[in-house]
Amino acid sequence: MRVVILGGGPGGYEAALVAAELGAEVTIVNDEGLGGACVLWDCVPSKTLLTSAQAFSTLETAPGLGVHFEGTTRSDEVPRYEVDLPTIQKRVRDLAQAQSDDIVKRVVDAGARFLLGTGRIADPHAVEVQLAEGGTERLEGDAILVSTGSDPRKLPTAPTDGEVVLSSQDVYDLEEVPERLVVVGAGATGAEYATAFLRFGAEVTFVCSRDRVLPTQDEDAALVIEEVFRRRGLTTVKNAKAAKVERTAAGAVVHLEDGRTVEGSHVLLTVGQVPQTRGVGLEEVGVALDDKGGVVVDGVSRTTVPSVYAAGDITGKLMLASVAAMQGRIAMWHLLGQAVAPLRWDAVAATIFTDPQIATVGLSEQRAAKAGIEVEIESLPLAGNSRAKMANLHDGFVKLLARPGSGTIVGGAVVAGYASDLIASFSVAAFNRLTAHQLTQPFQIYPSFAGSIQECARRLAIRVQGNYKY
Ligand SMILES: Cc1cc2nc3c(=O)[nH]c(=O)nc-3n(C[C@H](O)[C@H](O)[C@H](O)COP(=O)(O)OP(=O)(O)OC[C@H]3O[C@@H](n4cnc5c(N)ncnc54)[C@H](O)[C@@H]3O)c2cc1C
């Protein structure tokens, strides 16, 4: 079986690995290094930047733990620090490139062919490639997987210029920390960049179109982040829809729809992503797009054309690297005759890498209420956890949602320093439809943050499933 993959982000390269392992003849085409926008511009760079920001959290807590730095004597005194943005940016770029190179090696070692170039579907069984080194190549395939990702949403009234009015990808060209940064768009990307630049010493204003930050997230979690932002000096402007952004002598000004204005030395636009279908040739061969411009797919990533599959942000669903990778793998398992189940949208896990992080899986309290799904909820503040006390951490909680009667876990949230890792056991539980009681049985480390997960499950199990003899 010959498979042509157009787009080399997680949707594409994970599919290439699966298809090659299953014996297919695979060619993957990308217009930049493998890993795609995820590795080179978005996910990996932003998390690397945030890791530098995280260092300041460690510095901040150190005096309270009895570790003093030169010039600090009081336990509440934060040591003086300096941010070397060029060094941070170089580290971000080098790490992203190294990660991309590693992926190329993995994919090629698995037996797939990687072509650097821009591709377009010519017919349901062929892709025409404009090669980066010059010339063209036509690739014939029994099937095509399209995974060309997404691009930052642009507002016609707020053109980015890469210097003062920035898109998320322009951040990595900054040579100095902006003095006064206005972040427009209160979703995950905006909250993450606000977290980083606040730590780097910028005066940050967060412009949110609704009445709170992270409006689609678990409300309790969003409120923790709002409070942390407030304590660290971030200004939030709520119920504020940006109408236009203009350059000024001192930087830029954001005009809000209600007439208010917000000024800064720089403006960062984080107002979402749009599926990248431009020039891919999808509609010409009959692949249907939905009203938001995403490729219509079913649970096993088939489009409306039998030989064409699609995975990742181009499908306009949950725009996450992990979802893209899973859609890509499922497409190849389906194509190559493996037993495969449709993607489980009810068990997707995600993290927002603020400080503390917010990690969630499955159903949220708000979505359950909106959909009229009955759930039992247990929540436990992190402040009572012995490990959190040792680390002098106070913000955060764990929350677990289960169905009444059975106690089957349908969702969870963790707000903590390493929530992205702590969510793993909730994710396994929600995916495998374990009960709260089953989640109490495996050993957890003492003392650990994960202990709170077990304790939360124990309280929920007692309430929902009755008092087992623990
Ligand atoms: C700032 C930011 C931070 C993020 N952080 C996270 C995170 O922490 N965790 C997470 O899970 N998700 C995160 N995401 C989302 C994640 O990056 C995407 O969901 C993921 O990149 C989608 O993967 P993909 O395979 O669909 O496409 P992409 O990673 O976008 O890759 C697609 C590739 O196809 C190429 N391409 C496009 N058209 C063509 C063509 N015609 N021919 C050849 N190549 C083409 C593109 O240039 C690109 O290299 C973040 C997104 C942003 C914007």
The ligand as an SDF file (V2000), in Angstrom:
LIG
                    3D

 53 58  0  0  0  0  0  0  0  0999 V2000
    1.1830   29.1130   20.5370 C   0  0  0  0  0  0  0  0  0  0  0  0
    0.6280   27.7240   20.5060 C   0  0  0  0  0  0  0  0  0  0  0  0
    0.9370   26.8270   21.5160 C   0  0  0  0  0  0  0  0  0  0  0  0
    0.4250   25.5330   21.4890 C   0  0  0  0  0  0  0  0  0  0  0  0
    0.7150   24.6790   22.5160 N   0  0  0  0  0  0  0  0  0  0  0  0
    0.1910   23.4210   22.5150 C   0  0  0  0  0  0  0  0  0  0  0  0
    0.4500   22.5270   23.5960 C   0  0  0  0  0  0  0  0  0  0  0  0
    1.1350   22.8700   24.5600 O   0  0  0  0  0  0  0  0  0  0  0  0
   -0.0820   21.2860   23.5510 N   0  0  0  0  0  0  0  0  0  0  0  0
   -0.8610   20.8770   22.4930 C   0  0  0  0  0  0  0  0  0  0  0  0
   -1.3260   19.7220   22.4980 O   0  0  0  0  0  0  0  0  0  0  0  0
   -1.1200   21.6940   21.4630 N   0  0  0  0  0  0  0  0  0  0  0  0
   -0.6180   22.9600   21.4460 C   0  0  0  0  0  0  0  0  0  0  0  0
   -0.8810   23.8000   20.4070 N   0  0  0  0  0  0  0  0  0  0  0  0
   -1.6500   23.2880   19.2680 C   0  0  0  0  0  0  0  0  0  0  0  0
   -0.7550   22.4250   18.3780 C   0  0  0  0  0  0  0  0  0  0  0  0
    0.3960   23.1510   18.0270 O   0  0  0  0  0  0  0  0  0  0  0  0
   -1.5220   21.9950   17.1300 C   0  0  0  0  0  0  0  0  0  0  0  0
   -2.7250   21.3940   17.5150 O   0  0  0  0  0  0  0  0  0  0  0  0
   -0.6840   21.0440   16.2930 C   0  0  0  0  0  0  0  0  0  0  0  0
    0.4250   21.7170   15.7660 O   0  0  0  0  0  0  0  0  0  0  0  0
   -1.5020   20.4610   15.1430 C   0  0  0  0  0  0  0  0  0  0  0  0
   -0.7080   19.5800   14.4220 O   0  0  0  0  0  0  0  0  0  0  0  0
   -0.9530   19.3480   12.8790 P   0  0  0  0  0  0  0  0  0  0  0  0
   -0.2600   18.0770   12.5240 O   0  0  0  0  0  0  0  0  0  0  0  0
   -2.3830   19.4490   12.5480 O   0  0  0  0  0  0  0  0  0  0  0  0
   -0.2600   20.5520   12.0980 O   0  0  0  0  0  0  0  0  0  0  0  0
    0.9890   21.4890   12.2760 P   0  0  0  0  0  0  0  0  0  0  0  0
    1.7720   21.2130   13.4860 O   0  0  0  0  0  0  0  0  0  0  0  0
    0.4380   22.8600   12.0670 O   0  0  0  0  0  0  0  0  0  0  0  0
    1.8830   21.1060   11.0080 O   0  0  0  0  0  0  0  0  0  0  0  0
    1.3990   21.2350    9.6950 C   0  0  0  0  0  0  0  0  0  0  0  0
    2.5680   21.4190    8.7510 C   0  0  0  0  0  0  0  0  0  0  0  0
    2.0900   21.3830    7.4010 O   0  0  0  0  0  0  0  0  0  0  0  0
    2.7850   22.3680    6.6650 C   0  0  0  0  0  0  0  0  0  0  0  0
    2.0280   22.6820    5.4360 N   0  0  0  0  0  0  0  0  0  0  0  0
    0.9240   23.4420    5.3020 C   0  0  0  0  0  0  0  0  0  0  0  0
    0.5070   23.4450    4.0190 N   0  0  0  0  0  0  0  0  0  0  0  0
    1.3880   22.6490    3.3340 C   0  0  0  0  0  0  0  0  0  0  0  0
    1.5020   22.2510    1.9790 C   0  0  0  0  0  0  0  0  0  0  0  0
    0.6090   22.6270    1.0580 N   0  0  0  0  0  0  0  0  0  0  0  0
    2.5190   21.4500    1.6240 N   0  0  0  0  0  0  0  0  0  0  0  0
    3.4490   21.0350    2.5430 C   0  0  0  0  0  0  0  0  0  0  0  0
    3.3810   21.3780    3.8310 N   0  0  0  0  0  0  0  0  0  0  0  0
    2.3640   22.1690    4.2260 C   0  0  0  0  0  0  0  0  0  0  0  0
    2.8800   23.5190    7.6430 C   0  0  0  0  0  0  0  0  0  0  0  0
    3.8620   24.4770    7.2520 O   0  0  0  0  0  0  0  0  0  0  0  0
    3.2480   22.7700    8.9140 C   0  0  0  0  0  0  0  0  0  0  0  0
    4.6440   22.5870    8.9870 O   0  0  0  0  0  0  0  0  0  0  0  0
   -0.4040   25.1160   20.4120 C   0  0  0  0  0  0  0  0  0  0  0  0
   -0.7250   26.0170   19.3890 C   0  0  0  0  0  0  0  0  0  0  0  0
   -0.2340   27.3160   19.4340 C   0  0  0  0  0  0  0  0  0  0  0  0
   -0.6120   28.2750   18.3390 C   0  0  0  0  0  0  0  0  0  0  0  0
  1  2  1  0
  2  3  1  0
  2 52  2  0
  3  4  2  0
  4  5  1  0
  4 50  1  0
  5  6  2  0
  6  7  1  0
  6 13  1  0
  7  8  2  0
  7  9  1  0
  9 10  1  0
 10 11  2  0
 10 12  1  0
 12 13  2  0
 13 14  1  0
 14 15  1  0
 14 50  1  0
 15 16  1  0
 16 17  1  0
 16 18  1  0
 18 19  1  0
 18 20  1  0
 20 21  1  0
 20 22  1  0
 22 23  1  0
 23 24  1  0
 24 25  2  0
 24 26  1  0
 24 27  1  0
 27 28  1  0
 28 29  2  0
 28 30  1  0
 28 31  1  0
 31 32  1  0
 32 33  1  0
 33 34  1  0
 33 48  1  0
 34 35  1  0
 35 36  1  0
 35 46  1  0
 36 37  1  0
 36 45  1  0
 37 38  2  0
 38 39  1  0
 39 40  1  0
 39 45  2  0
 40 41  1  0
 40 42  2  0
 42 43  1  0
 43 44  2  0
 44 45  1  0
 46 47  1  0
 46 48  1  0
 48 49  1  0
 50 51  2  0
 51 52  1  0
 52 53  1  0
M  END
$$$$
